[in-house]
Amino acid sequence: MKLVGKLYLKILQAHKLCACFFYLCFPWKYLTRKPPNFYFFMANNTKYIFVTGGVTSSLGKGIISASLAKLLQARGYTVTIQKLDPYINVDPGTLNPYEHGECFVTDDGAETDLDLGHYERFLNVATSQANNVTSGRIYQSVIDKERKGDYLGKTVQVIPHITDEIKNRVRLLGKTGNYNFVITEIGGTVGDIESLPFIEAVRQLKWELGKDCLVVHLTLLPYLSTTGELKTKPTQHSVKLLLEYGVQPDVLVCRSEHAISKEIKNKIALFCNVASNAVIEARDASTIYEVPLLMEQEKLDEVVLSKLSIPVPENIDLANWKEFLHKFKNPKAEVKIGLIGKYIELKDSYKSISEAFIHAGASNDVKVKIEWIHSESITDENVTEKFKGLKGILVAPGFGQRGIEGKIAAIKYARENHVPFFGICLGMQCAVIEFARNVLGFKDANSTEMNPGTTNPVIDLLETQKKITNKGGTMRLGAYPCNVKPDTKAFEVYKKKENYERHRHRYEFNNEYMADFEKAGLIASGINPESGLVEIVELDNHPWFVGVQFHPEYKSTVANPHPLFVNFVRAAVEVAALKEKV
């Protein structure tokens, strides 16, 4: 009967008219315990949820959006999340990591906001270019249309042309993705000048969509230690400002360091025109992965479904999520791994890597303690002291000359001392340079990115990049195939020949040196079948020494930790245990 139930559910999802017929003819309770989302089978319309923020930035709109999406997904609904960023850049690809943190790359090659990484890690659903839209992209599209004459001589204005373009981008996901819910996070805070067109677009959509649209507003309840109380006035002012723009929030999520009493919730509800049960407490959590469970306790998803007049399914499937969280909070051991980078002052520059370590650690029942080490501080003379106690070394991606020699010194230490090593993108390229210098004897070996005049360009500019002058969106971006050679460490990891990984780079391994490297023991174990580009290198006489040209961290999720990270962490634990026995 379970097989019949699964088949039944697929028929429901694919054919809504047939679903109505089957639902009437067959008693669902005999086929499966999980009820169908019958509402959506009867009414083929997507619900739109907007998440705005007030009082201050960095309150966690992305985490709240992802947590709400996770809860709706756990109740059987299909969900996607979109980020609207108000800055004029077309995308974050040219932004300094110190200002914006990591640039996240999707399968289709979009350079996006790091919040899309949170969306994928929570939902285990790939995002695309449509999931991140900036003011720059909106204005560029409108201007291009004006140049083509699409507006028939009309004066192009913020209203309606810019706001219409924003609304079209919001609705695009609902039209093409067949989602029950599209959650749209509005970047910045209410009151920012650059955010005004987005807030106006939300106002119009709320009027146009009616019961199919809902606004969640995230605010801060600061705690004054001098009086020992939470203050609601900043939240009231934030909502008042939102109301001035014509948007009434339906749900308020209040960030706080302390519990919010019923009296305070009632006060906020009274002054902000929302129901008291729609004032949601968002206490500081020990980890972002705890937030969905905290939001479940506060019934955020139930409130949202109720306000959208959607039945709340009885069952909510968070078993795997809770199992992951239990493993994360109750590790059997700890392993210290050094992350060598040049942007470590802002750790969000390596957000996906640090999260991938969390996933891999839970998978191995260990806690990964990251030792953040600036590559500029590493020399051949101090590397032994700096790396004392490290069980693994990861050399992170990046661009430019700064800190390169420190990365190379770190790789030399890992190679010579048999410490598990993992190099990503530039980290892989530095491993190639280090091997060429210290094993092959090419003392001036380098990347032409760092030294255009090197006589041994073991890393060189991609052929397709040599005529490109523009910087934005012109790198080798997105998912490309990688064929893994059998009888290699990489094949042990992937357990299959063909794999797809996401890229973001301009420089590559110079295949003219392939024979020299492989003869000396650095093997090209992963190759792009179309271009012949080297995707993975590894040492055959080392416990775990792997460099990859792509970014595996982008594809690591709670449900599917990336196997490279899982195996790297496992190797760090096992090699350390062997060394202790010796």
Buried (B, 14 or more C-beta within 10 A) or exposed (E): EEEEBEEBBEBBBEEBEEBBEBBEEEEBEEBBEBBBBBBBBEEEEBBBBBBBBBBEEEBBBBBBBBBBBBBBBBBBBBBBBBBBBBBEBBBBBBBEBEEBBBBBBBBBBBBBBBBBBBBBBBBBBBBBBBBBBBBBBBBBBBEEBBEEEEBEEEEEEEEBBBBBBBBBBBBBBBEEBEBBBBBBBBBBBBBBEEBBBBBBBBBBBBEEBEEBBBBBBBBBBBEEEEEEBBBBEBBBBBBEBBBEBEBBBBBBBBBBEBEBEEEBBEBBBEBBEBEEBBBBBBBEBEEBBBBBBBBBEBBBBBBBBBBBEBEEBEEBEBEEBEEBBEBBEEBEEEBBBBBBBBBBEBBBBBBBBBBBBBBBBBBBEBBBBBBBBBBBEBEEEEBEEBBEEBBBBBBBBBBEEEBBBBBBBBBBBBBEBBBBBBBBBBBBBBBBBBBBBBBBEBEEBBBBBBBEEBEBBBBBBBEEBEEEEEEEBEBBBBBBBBBBBEEBBBBEBBEEBEBEBBBBBBBBBBBEBBEBBBEBBBBBBBBBEEBEBBBBBBBEEBBBBBBBBBBBBBBBBBBEBBBBBBBBBBBBBBBBEEEEEE
